[in-house]
Amino acid sequence: MFVGTIIVGIVGNAAEHSSAIVLGRKRKMNLSTGIAAGSGTQIALFVMPILVLVGIVLGQPFTLQFTLYELAILFLAAIIMNLIAFDGKVIGLRE
């Protein structure tokens, strides 16, 4: 579970994460937020199903059955992303 959720998510999209940080520092927040949200969507729609299929081939099942803790974290991440995307304010950046 650690490899599928942490290592693949962070290392696999390191270039996208660094681009989002650079654009955020240049105050291009819409593009930065779009890159960050797209990166997470890419993992959810492409990498996770591939990991399930690879797990079947290797005989190590990797199911998408989440525990209550994992569902709570996923729900919290969706709420935080929603607040960031629709708030329209940037905290900590000075003109």
Buried (B, 14 or more C-beta within 10 A) or exposed (E): EEEBBEEBBEEBBEEBBEBBEEBBEEEBBEEBBBBBBEBBEBBEEEBBEEBBEEBEEEEEEBEEEEEEEEEEEEEEEEEEBEEBEEEEEEEEEEE
